[in-house]
Amino acid sequence: MRRRTRALLLAGAVAARVLDTQRAVSLPVDSERQRVVTVDASPLAVKRALRRYDARSHKVCGAVVAKAHRRHERNQDGLGAQVLRADQLAPLLLAHALTGLRIACRSHEWDFGHAYGEEGAMALFGCGRDDRGGMAGVGVFAASAALDRLLGVDETEPRETSWVQRVFSRFQPAPAPAPVVTVVNPRISIERRDAFLAAVPLLKPLQRGEANASFACAAYDVYCVKVSAAWSKNVSLTSVAGAHSFQLARKVLRPQFDLVKAARPRPLDVWGNATVRVALHVRRGDVMPVDKGDRGAREGAAWGLPLKAQCKAVELAAYWPCLRAYLESRANETARVVVVSTAGRADLPGADDAPVADVAYLADRPPPPRATPRSNAHVDAIARDLDVMASATAIFFSPASSMALLGAALAPEDVHLFEVRSHAKGCGGVGAACHRLKSHKRGGG
């Protein structure tokens, strides 16, 4: 009897898991049946495409979409990590730069920052929802009517609050009430699957020994990029994009960021008359408080975590020696320091030891204005953080901070970038280590 009960419970668990997987997968997977279209993704071709890329004159046609993307286990990652991850948006940015294809605006498939309440943050770059709740895009992003016709819509599912959102909300201001949002999870029937495989070709890098690239911009309405692990041994658009994610964000997303901001200006009054504008970014994982062993909280601080996690943490006090040396080299100029963090001055240990008296903390300022018509308080805060970093002349950040890297990608190419590493015992040095980066040569995310 016990064995039978255990078997029934196991079968129920497996069935639930299968249903969850079906809901998470939106596009069919069948590389053998799907038409393949090759593109030249060699290092020389990518370098040439990025050097010549100009958002104002870049030829655009059709759309490209991520294929077979499953909701990955680390869905607590925020916007910065999701943009720079090689298995998220980066392959689509690469396909756009190489071919001129727009990116089909389907952010619910990319899983951007839902865990931290950042759902809808891609609207800051031109991929959001219109007044009726449908997906809409501007610039390089476009809602793909052809793709929607192939997939159809069979189900709407209310979005639930994640555990990270619940933890994060305890030390953030309560967001303004927002209307209930539903997430469209298309379930593809056999007929739709066959139609999709016949109509949507798969973009694939040109391999050695193959014929010349056969990509034709106007041949199809929609193309696909197969998203796979970035560490795959086979050459794919995913692996190539992983090596160029920072440059892709700088070339493609920076004009998009400026385009959206110009349509809905966001006043920024943190710099005054300063000529040296320093944005000091404290990573979110380094300030989240530990409470009842919440997963992901206070990552890297000395709370009995493994050494790898401890070395990722860079608290505010570690930035001061590097900042002091930098400001001494610019002593004849007017400097202003702004701390970009989810925590205010009272919640950041070491704030009293700042090398300058006038330090602004964004988290202590009044709530920012609405970044987009449908944005929430979290997205508004992200917009202000990115605005500050994009207008800075110097950015200090932890090498583990993807949001700071995204901000650096949106800043002018002459911005001064400084990586500040942990000074914890066993982390590769005594005292805080500070490294100046060449921003125009920054690698992938």
N, C-alpha and C positions, 0 to 999 in steps of 0.2 A: 504494500500500500504506500509506504514511504517512497519507494523507488518510482512508483507511478506518479505520485504527487510532485516529486522533484522533476520528473520528465515533463510534466505538464507546465510547471513553472518555467523550466528552461525553454520549452517551445514558445511560451508566451513572450518571454524576454527576447528571443531571437526574432519572432514576428514583429514585435514593436520596433526592434532595431532596423529590420528591413523596411518597414513603413517610413521610419525617420530618414533612411537613406534615399528612398524614393522621393520624399518631399524635398530633400536637399539637392538632388540632381535635376537640373533643368534642361540640359541639352544631351542628345544621344551620343553614344561613343561607339564608333565602328570605323576604324581607320582603313580596314580592308575594303569596305564597300564605298567609302566616301572618296570623291574625286580629290586629287592632290594637285595643288598649284605651287610651284616653287618660286622663291624669292632669293635674291643674293643677299645673304646676311653675313658675309665675310667681314673680318675686322676692317679691311680697307673700305668696303662699301658702307659699313655703319659709320666709320669716321667721316667719310665724305658726306653722307646724308645729314649727320649732325652739324657739320661745318656749314653746309649750305642751307640748313633749315631756316625758314622765315615764315612765321605763322601768317603774315599778311599776304604772302604770295604763294604759299604752299598749295599745290593742286590737291583737291579733295574729291572723293567719289565714293559711293557705296558706304559700307560699314563693316567693321570687324568686331567679333564677339569672342569671349573666352568660352571654350568648349570643355565640357566634362569637368567643371570645377565643383568640387565638393567642399562643404563647410569644414574647414580644417580644425584640428583640435585646439589650436591656440587662438581661438576667436576672441580672446580678451585683448588682443593687440589693437592699438588705436590707429588713427588715420595715418600718421607718419609711417608706421611699420607696414601698413597695408599698401600704401602707395609705392614704397620702395622695395617691398618683397618681390623676389623674382617670379613667384607663382601667383601674383595678383594682378595689379594694373600694369606693371612694367612691360610684359610682352605685348599688350595692346598698344602702349605708347610706341614701342619699337616698330610694330607693324604699321602704325600710322606714319612714322617718320620715313620708313622705307618705301611705302607704297602710296601714300596719300589717302588711305582709307580712313574715314571717320571712325570713332569708337561708338558702338551701339550703347546707348545710355541705359544700362541695366544694373544699377548699383546694388540691387538686392542680391545679385549673384556673386558680387565681389566680397560681400560680408564685411563692409567697412565699419569698424568701430562700434558695432551695435552694443558690445559689452559695456562700453563706457558712456553710453548715451549719445554717441556721435553719429547716429543714423541720420543720413541726409547731409553729412559734411561735404560730400562731393559736389554739392550745389555751389560751394565756394569756387569750384573750378568749371562750373557750367553744366553739370549733370545733376538735375534735381527733378522735382515734381511741379507740374503746372497747377493752375487753380482748381482743376477737376481731380487732382491726385494722380494723373498719369505721368509717366516719365517724359521729360523734355530736356533737350540739350541745346547748347549754343557753341559756336566755334568748332572745335574738333570733336565734340560730342553731339550725337544725334539720336533721336528716338527712331528705331528701325521699324517702320510699318511692315516691311516685307518679312522681317523676322517674326514679328508679332502674329502675322497671318499664318505663318508656318507652325508656330507653337500653339497659338490659341491660349485661352485662359479657362481653366476648369475649376479652380479653387482659390479662395481667399482665406487667409489664416491670420487671426489676430496675433500681433507681436507681444510676447510676454517680456516682463522685466527680468533681466539676467541677474545672477548673483553679484557680479562685479558692479553693476549699476547700483544695487542695493547698498553695497559696501561704500562705493564712491559717494553716494548721496549723503552719507553721514557727515562728511566734512566739506560739502559744497553747498552753496545756497540752493534752496529749493527752486527748480525751474518753474516757469509760468505754466499753468494748465494748458495742455495741448489736446487737440482732437485725437480720437482713437485712430491709429494708423493700421492698415492691413497690408500684409505682404503677399504679393502675387507669387504663387508657386505653381507654375504650369505643370500638369501631368501629361506626358506625351503618349498618345495612343499609338498603336502599330502603324496606322495609316499616316499619322503626322510624322512619326519617326522615319518612315520610308521617304516621305516627301522631303523631309529635312536633309537626309543623307543624299538625296538626288540633287537637291537645289543649292546646298551650301558647301562649297569646296573648302578643303583644309589647307591653310598656308603652311609651307614647310621650307626650311632653309635648303638652299641648293647644296647638295653634297658633292664631294670630289668625284669626278668621272661622269657626272650627270650632264645632260644637255643644258644649254643656256636657260636662264630664268624665263618662265613662260607666263609670268603674271601679266594679266590684262585688266586694267583698272575698271573698265566699263563692262566686263563680261558678265558679272554677277552683281546682284544687289547686296548680298551678305557673304562674308568670308568668316572662317573660324581660325582661331589659334588654339592648339591643344595645350592646355596647361598641365605641366608635369613637374616633378621635383627638380629644383634648380641644380641638384648634384647629379643629375642623370648623366651617364657616360655618353649618350648619344647627343649629337649637336641638335639643338632645338631652339626655337625663338625664345623659350623660357631661359635656357642657359645663356644665350647671348644677351638677353635683356638684363640678367642678373649682374653682368659685368659693366653695364652702362646705365643702371637705374638712376643714379644721381644726375648724369648728364641729360637723360631723357626727361626727368622732372624739370630740370632747368630750362631746356629748350622748348618743351611742349607745354608744361603746366604753368610756367611763369607767365607767358602771354595770356593764358586762360584766366589765371588769377587776376591779372590786371584788367582784363576785359570785363569780368564780372564786377569787380570793384568799381570800375568807371561807370557802370550802369546803375550802381547803388552805392554811392560814396559812403565811406565809414570814417568820420573825423578821428584823428589821432593827435592827442595833445600831450604826449609824454616827454618829448625831446626839448621843447623850448628853443633856445638859441644855441644849443650845443653843436659843436662841429665834430666832436668825437662821441658817437652814439654807440654805447656798449650794451648789447643784449646778453644777459647772463641766464642761460636756460638750465633750470634744475629739473632733472628727469622725474616724471610722475612716480615711477616705481621707487624712487629714493625718498619720497616724502609721505607715502601712504602709511598710515599708522597700523601697527600690529594690534589686532583685537580678536581674541579667541582663535588665533591661528588662521586667519583668513588667507586663502590661497592668493599669492601674488602681492600681498601687502608688504610694504617696507622691504622690497626685494633688495638684497645685497647688504643691508645693515647688519651689525654684529648681533644677530639674534639666533645664533647657532646654525646658520645656513652654511652650505658648502662654500669652499674658498672661491670657486668660480663665481658664485652669486655675490659674495662679499666684494670681490674685485670689480664687479660691475657698478657698485654703488659709489657715487661721488656726491657727498653732501656739500652744503653751501660753504662751510669753512675751508674746504679744499680749494675753492676758486680764488680766495683772497690773495695768496702770494703771487699767482700768475697775473691777476688783475692789477695788483700793485705795481709789478714790474712793467706792465704794458702802459699804465697811466703815467709812470715816471718818464717813459720814452716820449710821451706826448704832453709834457708838462706845460708847454706854452700855448696849449689849446684849451677850449672850454669843453669839459667832459660831462657826460650824464650817463648814469648806470641804471638800467631797468632790469629787475629780476623777473623773468618769465617762469611762472610756476603755478601749480594748482594750489599751493599753500601760501599763506600770508607771512609777514615778518615774524609774528609771534610763534608760528609753527615751524620755523626754520632755525635749527640750532646753529649758532655761530654768527647770527646776523649782527650782533653787537660789535664784532671785530672787523667790520667792513673798512677798507682802506680809505674810503671817501665818506663824507658826512651825508651827502645827498644821494640816497639810493631809493628808487621807486619800486614798489612791489605791486605788480599788476593785480594780484588776487585781492589786495586791500582797496582797490579803486571801485567806484560805482559800477554796476553792471553795464556792459557795453550795449550799444544799440543793436537792433535786429540786423544780422548779417544778410539774411535772405528773407523773403516774405513768409516762409514756412519753417524757419530755423527755430531751434530750442536754445536754452541757456548754455548748454555745453558747446554747441556749434558756434554760438556768438562769441564765447570765450576763446575758442580755437581761432576764429577769424582775427580777433584782436591780438592773440599771441603771434600769429603769422604776420600780421601787419607790422608789429614791432620788429620782428626779426628781419622782415623784408626791407625795412627802412633803416636798419642799423649799419654802422660802418665796421663793427667788430662783433663777433658772436663767440661766446665761451660756452662750451657744452661738453657733456659726457659722451664718450665714443659709443655708448650703448643707447643713446637717445636718437631714435628715428625721427621724432617730431622736430628736433633741432636741425637735423640734416635736411628735412623738408623745408624748414624756414631758411636755411642757408642756400638751398637750391633756388628759392624765390628771391633772394637778395641779389644786388648787382654783383658782377663778376669780380670787382675789385674789393669786395668785403674781406676783412681779415678774420680767418677762422682759427680757433684755438681749441684743441682737444685737451681736456683736463682729466687726468686719470686718478684712480684711487691711491691714497697714501697708506692704506691698511697694510699691516705686516704680512709679508709673503706675496704681495701683489706686484713684485717686480721693481721695487725701488723704495728709497727712503724719502719721505716728504712727497708733496703733491708734484706730479709730473705734468708739464705743460708743453704741448707740441703745436707749432704753427703749421697750418696746412696751406697748400696752394689750391685755392678754391676751384680754379678752372680745371684742375687735374684730379679732383676728388673722384674716387671710384664708385662702385655700386653700393647699394644699401644692404 
